[in-house]
Each structure stands twice: as C-alpha cells, then as structure tokens.
Amino acid sequence: MVDPVPRIYRSLPGAGKIQVPGGEAPQLDTAVLLDIASFDRLESVSDWIGPDKRLIIIDHHLGEGPGGSMGFIDPSYAATGEIIVELFHAAGVEIAQEAAYCLYVAQITDTGGYRFSNTNPRSHRIAAELLETGLDVAAISGAVFDAMSRKKAELLKRVLERMEYGADGRLAWSHVTKEDTENIGAGKEDLDGLVNFTRNIEGVWVGALFSETSQGETKISLRSDNHLNAADFLASYGGGGHAAAAGATITVPLNKAMAEMIPRLEETLQRIKNEEQ
C-alpha cells in the first residue's frame, strides 16, 4: 500500500503484514493488483513493479484499467471482493472465517452496507455465504461505519458549514483545504466518506467534495444518483470509479478547480433535467 493501513481496517486479519514503500523492495516475479482503476494510483508502489514483472489485474471499476499480462475486470460485480469469492469457488477452496471477514468488509464498504445502486442479488448471495462462516456482523459494521475519529468529526463540521447548492438544489458541494487538515492533524483516511454528506441531502442528484491535497493539487470526489454517471463525468480529468461514486486528482489549485468544475456540473445537470422533460 502507498499509505499505512487506515485505522478502521487495522483489525482485518493479515493487516499487520501489509508493507508500505520506503524499505527494501520485495523479491517478486508476479504482482497482483486488486481494485485498482488506474496505475497512477499506485504512486510509489509502482517502483516495486518493473517492466520485467508479470502483472495480473483483478478489478470491478468501469473502464479498462491499467494494462497487465492478464486479468479479470467486470463492473457488474459490486466489489472486487466478490470476484475473489468466485476465485475461491473456481479453485474449490473453502473460505475460512478470516478470509470471509476481509471479503465481507470489501463488500460492505463498496456497497455502503448494501445501500448503493451497485448492490444486486449476487451480492446478497455472496454475503449469505460469508456470514455462514460465523462473522459478527454488528462488530464489523460498528468498526467500519460507526466509529468516527475526532479529527474526522472536525473535518465534517467544516464540510457542513461550507455546503453550497446549485442547479436548483440538484447539486451540493463543499471543500476542505490543506490548512484544515494540517491544523486538525487529519490524514487521508479522515476524509473518507465525507462526500456522502453532500449527496445525502433531499433533492440532491450529485454531491461533490473538493479536497486540497497540496498547493496546486485538488482531489475531486463525486457521489451521484442515477441521473449522472460520475465516472464518465470525471474521465476527462483522468478520474474513474463507478457510476454512482468516482474521483479524480488534478494538478489545479482548489479555488480554480471549483470554479471550473461547479459550472460544468450545473450545466450538465440542467441539460439532463431538460432532456427528461
């Protein structure tokens, strides 16, 4: 991983074995990339994967994904963890409870606890199989969804205070500055999920969060209902993800990014509204 394991995932079996760049590169001839929509997201981890390495891609994001020697990419799966379950089946290997724990967390995070539009009957069948290993659903859901650090709570206050609306209430957006995160001492993981609060407002079709990652660089996170394909909208910015949830990081200052993106979102939503009439 590029960053240390986020706090909410540190209880996952095997989390303590995950390495981050900085030390000696591991000896390998094959690299397996999971849940990666773009090779750029590997950042410094890509230094471990030279051109002489065999690359296998397993992913469920929209788009072709990074090039590899071989792989399986299918956006019909709600989570890459679901594809891994299928691999267990294909290999005839029983899913142990420790593996089920990790796969279940992959599912619930990518489906928002089975609330997002990517949830399908197969998702529930797979969930049933994982639960049959004896997982403690309440404990897992509490650790993943309910626990919020004070730093994240402080960021959430700023996001809510700065909320703005456009496109006759169909668009909501907010922003977080680099100064915010530095003053609070917040990390990347404390920003996770904050964009959902922009989308959860009644009448909003698309929610956007603009996060200043450094001077001159901005991360854009979008959450959408079925009116706008968020991944398609951000594709021209080098972003990707899912129809209902996508992101992009652009080398543009925060204020300029907002000034460019918000009018385009408003125009797009107005056009969609006009087409529906």
Residue pairs with C-beta under 8 A, 6 or more apart in sequence:
1 18
1 19
1 20
1 45
2 20
2 21
2 41
2 42
2 43
2 44
2 45
3 20
3 187
3 188
3 189
4 20
5 12
5 15
5 18
6 188
6 189
6 192
7 149
7 189
8 143
8 144
8 147
8 189
9 15
9 105
10 16
11 143
12 101
12 102
12 105
13 98
13 99
13 101
13 102
14 98
14 102
19 26
21 44
21 45
21 47
21 48
25 47
25 48
26 48
28 48
28 53
29 53
29 54
30 53
30 54
30 55
30 56
31 48
31 49
31 53
31 54
31 55
31 56
32 56
32 58
33 42
33 55
33 56
33 57
33 58
33 59
33 66
33 68
33 71
34 58
34 59
34 80
34 84
35 58
35 59
35 60
35 61
35 79
35 80
35 106
36 42
36 57
36 59
36 61
36 65
36 66
37 59
37 61
37 62
37 63
37 65
37 240
37 241
38 65
38 66
38 238
38 240
39 46
39 66
39 67
40 238
42 49
49 55
54 69
55 66
55 67
55 68
55 69
55 71
56 68
56 69
56 70
56 71
57 65
57 66
57 68
57 70
57 71
57 72
57 73
58 71
58 72
58 73
58 80
58 83
58 84
58 87
59 65
59 71
59 72
59 73
59 80
60 73
60 74
60 75
60 76
60 77
60 78
60 79
60 80
60 82
60 83
60 110
61 73
61 75
61 231
61 240
61 241
61 242
62 75
62 231
62 232
62 240
62 241
62 242
62 243
63 231
63 235
63 240
64 73
65 71
65 73
72 83
74 83
75 242
76 120
77 83
77 122
78 107
78 110
78 111
78 116
78 118
78 119
78 120
78 122
78 123
79 106
79 107
79 109
79 110
79 111
79 123
80 106
80 110
81 102
81 103
81 104
81 105
81 106
81 107
81 110
82 103
82 106
82 107
82 122
82 123
82 126
84 103
84 106
85 95
85 103
85 126
85 129
85 130
88 94
88 95
88 99
95 103
95 129
95 130
95 133
96 133
97 133
97 134
97 135
100 130
100 131
100 133
100 135
101 135
101 140
103 126
103 130
104 127
104 130
104 131
104 135
104 140
105 140
105 144
107 114
107 123
107 126
107 127
107 130
108 114
108 140
108 141
108 144
108 145
109 144
110 116
110 118
111 118
111 119
111 123
112 196
113 141
113 145
114 123
114 124
114 127
116 244
116 245
117 225
117 226
117 243
117 244
118 242
118 243
118 244
131 137
148 156
149 190
151 184
151 185
151 186
151 187
151 190
152 186
152 189
152 190
152 191
152 194
154 184
154 186
155 176
155 180
155 181
155 184
155 186
155 190
155 191
155 194
156 194
156 197
158 174
158 176
158 180
159 174
159 175
159 176
159 194
159 197
159 198
159 209
160 174
160 197
162 174
162 175
163 172
163 173
163 174
163 198
163 201
164 172
164 173
164 174
165 171
165 172
165 204
166 172
166 173
166 262
166 265
166 266
167 205
167 265
167 266
167 269
167 270
167 273
168 273
169 203
169 204
170 203
170 204
170 205
170 206
170 227
170 269
170 273
171 204
171 205
171 206
171 207
171 208
171 262
171 265
171 266
171 269
172 198
172 199
172 201
172 204
172 206
172 207
172 208
173 198
173 207
173 208
173 209
173 210
173 258
173 262
173 265
174 197
174 198
174 208
174 209
174 210
175 209
175 210
175 211
175 212
175 254
175 258
176 191
176 194
176 209
176 210
176 211
176 212
177 212
177 254
178 212
178 213
178 214
178 215
180 186
181 187
181 190
181 191
184 190
191 209
191 211
191 219
194 209
195 207
195 208
195 209
195 221
195 222
195 223
196 207
196 223
197 207
198 204
198 207
198 208
198 209
198 223
199 206
199 207
199 223
199 224
199 225
200 207
201 207
205 224
205 225
205 227
205 228
205 269
205 272
206 222
206 223
206 224
206 225
206 227
206 228
206 230
206 265
206 269
207 222
207 223
207 224
208 220
208 221
208 222
208 223
208 261
208 262
208 265
209 220
209 221
210 218
210 219
210 220
210 254
210 257
210 258
210 261
211 218
211 219
211 220
211 221
212 218
212 253
212 254
213 219
213 249
215 253
216 251
216 252
216 253
217 249
217 250
217 251
217 252
218 249
218 250
218 252
218 253
218 254
218 257
218 258
219 247
219 248
219 249
220 234
220 237
220 239
220 247
220 248
220 249
220 250
220 257
220 261
221 245
221 246
221 247
222 230
222 233
222 234
222 245
222 246
222 247
223 230
223 244
223 245
224 230
224 243
224 244
224 245
224 246
225 244
226 243
226 244
227 269
227 272
228 268
228 269
228 272
229 243
230 241
230 242
230 243
230 244
230 245
230 246
231 239
231 240
231 241
231 242
231 243
231 246
232 243
233 246
233 265
233 268
234 240
234 241
234 246
234 247
234 248
237 248
237 250
238 248
238 249
238 250
239 246
239 247
239 248
239 249
240 246
240 247
240 248
241 247
250 257
252 260
